C-alpha cells in the first residue's frame, strides 16, 4: 500500500505536530495550575467537639470551624473537613495527610514537633453538679474521697496526683453527654468535669440546664489553637494577624454568641 502523502510531507507534518504540542502543553498546564484554589485540610474528628466543632456530612459548623473557614477564605484557601480519629491525628498531620487540627498545646503528646497559632478561644474546665448537691469546690482538697466523672483519655494535670494516689476517684466515660447522665442519675458520682462552654451546650441541647449548677472555680484554662506542621510558619503568621482583627472588631464575639 502506498502512503497517501509523499515522505517529505509526512516528515514536515510530524515536525509541526511536535512543535505545536511543545508550545501548547505548557500553556494549558499553566492555566490549570493557576486556576486551582489552595486547599486547607482541617481535622474536625469523627465525633466533633461541640460547640467548637460540630460534624455534619452536609456542612460542618462550630466555633473553630467558623473561625478557620473565615480566615482561610481571606487567605485564599478552601477548607476541607477531615474526620481523623484522635490516635491517628498527630502522625497524619506530620505525614501531610491533613494540614491542621484544633488542639491546646498542653494536650499535645509531643508539642515540640508542631507549630501552634495564637489561641482562638479558651478552654475552661469546671465542675457540673446536680442542683441539690452540697458539692463545693475551691481547691483539689475539696474533692478528696469523692468520685468525679471524667472523659475517657483526657488528662487533668491538677488532679492527676490525687487520682494516682486514690484520694480522688475518677470514673471514665467515652461521650461528653454521658457524663451528665451518670452524675444526675448515679448515687455514687459527685460531679462531672468538662469545659464550661461544652457543658452548657450539652445541657441546653439535652434540656437539662435547670438540673445542674456550675462551679465558679476552674481546674484549668487552656488556649484552644490550631496545631500545624512547622513548615506552615507563614500561614500561622497570617492566621494570627486575621484572628487579631476578628477579636478587635467584634467578629469573634459574634461567632461565639451563636453557640452560647
C-alpha positions in Angstrom: 0.0 0.0 0.0 1.3 3.4 -0.9 1.4 6.3 1.5 -1.2 9.0 1.0 1.4 11.7 1.1 5.0 11.7 -0.1 7.6 11.0 2.7 8.8 14.7 2.9 5.2 15.9 3.6 4.8 13.3 6.3 8.1 14.4 7.9 7.1 18.0 7.8 3.7 17.3 9.4 5.4 15.3 12.1 7.7 18.2 13.0 4.8 20.7 13.0 2.8 18.5 15.3 5.7 18.2 17.7 6.3 21.9 17.8 2.6 22.6 18.3 2.4 20.1 21.1 5.5 21.6 22.8 4.1 25.1 22.6 0.6 24.3 23.6 1.1 21.9 26.5 2.8 24.3 29.0 0.1 26.9 28.3 -2.7 24.6 29.2 -0.9 23.2 32.3 -0.2 26.8 33.4 -3.8 27.7 33.1 -5.0 24.6 35.0 -2.5 25.2 37.8 -3.2 28.9 38.2 -6.9 28.2 38.3 -6.6 25.9 41.3 -7.6 27.2 44.7 -5.3 26.4 47.6 -6.7 23.7 49.9 -6.5 23.6 53.7 -7.3 20.1 55.2 -8.7 20.7 58.7 -9.4 17.8 61.1 -12.8 18.0 62.9 -12.6 14.4 64.3 -15.3 11.8 63.8 -17.5 12.9 66.7 -16.6 16.6 66.7 -16.3 18.6 69.9 -19.5 20.7 70.2 -19.8 23.6 70.2 -16.2 24.1 69.0 -16.6 21.5 66.2 -19.9 20.1 65.1 -19.5 17.4 62.5 -22.2 17.2 59.8 -22.0 15.4 56.5 -23.6 18.3 54.6 -21.8 21.2 56.4 -19.6 21.2 59.5 -20.0 24.1 61.9 -18.9 25.2 65.4 -16.7 28.0 66.8 -13.4 26.7 65.5 -14.8 25.7 62.1 -16.4 29.1 61.6 -13.2 30.9 62.5 -10.9 28.7 60.4 -13.3 28.9 57.4 -13.5 32.7 57.6 -9.7 33.2 58.0 -8.8 30.6 55.3 -11.1 32.3 52.8 -9.4 35.6 53.4 -6.1 33.9 52.8 -7.2 32.3 49.6 -7.8 28.7 50.9 -10.7 26.3 50.5 -11.2 24.3 53.8 -11.8 20.6 53.5 -13.1 18.9 56.7 -11.4 15.6 57.6 -12.6 13.2 60.3 -9.4 11.6 61.8 -9.5 9.6 65.0 -7.6 11.1 67.8 -4.9 8.3 67.9 -4.0 8.9 64.3 -4.1 12.7 64.1 -0.6 13.6 65.1 1.1 11.2 62.7 -1.2 12.0 59.8 -0.5 15.7 60.4 3.2 15.1 60.3 2.9 13.0 57.2 0.9 15.7 55.4 -2.5 14.0 55.1 -4.0 16.9 57.0 -2.8 20.4 57.5 -4.1 21.3 60.9 -6.1 20.1 63.9 -7.5 22.1 66.8 -5.5 21.4 70.0 -4.4 23.0 73.2 -0.7 23.0 73.4 -1.0 21.4 76.9 -2.9 18.4 75.4 -0.3 17.5 72.8 1.9 14.5 73.5 4.9 16.0 71.7 4.2 19.7 71.3 7.8 20.5 70.2 7.1 18.6 67.0 4.4 21.0 65.9 3.6 24.7 65.4 0.7 26.4 67.3 -1.2 29.5 66.4 -2.5 32.1 68.9 -5.4 30.9 71.0 -8.8 31.2 69.2 -10.7 30.7 72.4 -10.0 29.5 76.0 -11.0 26.0 77.2 -12.0 26.3 80.9 -12.6 23.0 82.7 -15.1 23.3 85.6 -17.4 21.1 87.7 -21.0 20.4 86.9 -23.1 19.2 89.8 -26.8 18.4 90.5 -28.6 21.5 91.8 -29.5 19.8 95.1 -25.9 18.7 95.8 -23.8 20.1 98.6 -20.7 19.9 96.4 -18.3 22.8 96.8 -15.0 23.4 95.0 -12.2 25.8 95.7 -9.2 23.5 95.6 -8.5 19.8 94.8 -8.5 19.1 98.6 -12.3 19.6 98.4 -12.5 16.6 96.1 -10.8 14.1 98.5 -12.9 10.9 98.8 -15.2 12.0 96.0 -15.9 10.3 92.7 -15.6 12.6 89.6 -17.0 11.6 86.2 -14.3 12.3 83.6 -13.8 11.9 79.9 -12.0 8.7 78.8 -8.5 9.5 77.7 -8.4 13.1 79.0 -5.7 14.3 81.3 -6.3 16.7 84.2 -2.9 17.8 85.4 -4.1 19.5 88.6 -5.9 16.3 89.7 -3.6 13.6 88.4 -1.6 13.3 91.7 -4.8 12.8 93.6 -6.1 10.2 91.0 -2.8 8.3 91.2 -2.9 8.2 95.0 -6.5 7.2 95.1 -7.5 10.2 97.1 -9.9 11.2 94.4 -11.7 8.6 92.3 -12.3 9.1 88.6 -14.9 7.4 86.5 -14.3 7.5 82.8 -17.0 7.7 80.1 -16.4 7.9 76.3 -19.0 10.5 75.4 -19.4 14.0 76.8 -23.1 14.0 77.2 -23.0 10.7 79.1 -21.0 12.4 81.9 -24.0 14.4 82.9 -26.4 11.4 82.8 -24.2 9.5 85.2 -23.9 12.4 87.6 -27.6 13.2 87.5 -28.8 9.6 88.0 -25.9 7.8 89.7 -25.8 7.9 93.5 -22.0 7.3 93.7 -20.9 10.2 91.5 -20.3 13.7 92.9 -19.6 15.8 89.9 -18.6 15.9 86.2 -15.6 17.8 84.9 -16.0 19.4 81.5 -15.3 22.6 79.6 -17.7 25.3 80.7 -19.0 26.0 77.1 -19.1 22.3 76.2 -21.2 21.5 79.3 -23.6 24.4 78.7 -24.0 23.3 75.1 -24.9 19.8 76.1 -27.2 20.7 78.9 -29.0 23.2 76.7 -29.5 20.7 73.9 -30.5 17.9 76.3 -32.9 20.1 78.2 -31.0 19.6 81.4 -29.7 23.1 82.2 -32.1 23.6 85.1 -30.8 20.4 86.8 -27.2 21.5 87.1 -25.1 24.1 88.9 -21.6 25.0 87.6 -18.6 25.7 89.8 -17.2 29.2 89.7 -13.6 28.0 90.1 -12.0 26.1 87.3 -9.2 23.4 87.4 -7.6 24.5 84.1 -7.7 27.2 81.5 -6.0 26.4 78.1 -5.9 28.2 74.9 -7.6 26.3 72.0 -5.4 26.8 68.9 -4.6 25.3 65.6 -1.8 22.8 65.6 0.1 22.6 62.3 3.4 21.3 60.9 6.4 23.5 61.4 6.7 24.3 57.7 3.3 26.2 57.9 5.0 29.2 59.7 3.9 31.6 57.0 0.3 30.5 57.2 0.3 30.6 61.0 1.6 34.2 61.0 -1.1 35.3 58.6 -3.8 33.4 60.6 -2.7 35.2 63.8 -3.0 38.5 62.0 -6.5 37.9 60.8 -7.5 36.4 64.1 -6.4 39.5 65.9 -8.5 41.6 63.6 -11.5 39.4 64.3 -11.0 39.8 68.1 -10.6 43.6 67.8 -13.6 44.3 65.5 -16.1 42.0 67.3 -16.3 39.3 64.7 -15.1 36.6 67.0 -17.6 37.7 69.7 -20.4 37.4 67.2 -19.3 33.8 66.3 -19.1 32.9 70.0 -22.6 34.3 70.6 -24.1 31.9 68.1 -23.0 28.9 70.3 -23.8 30.2 73.8 
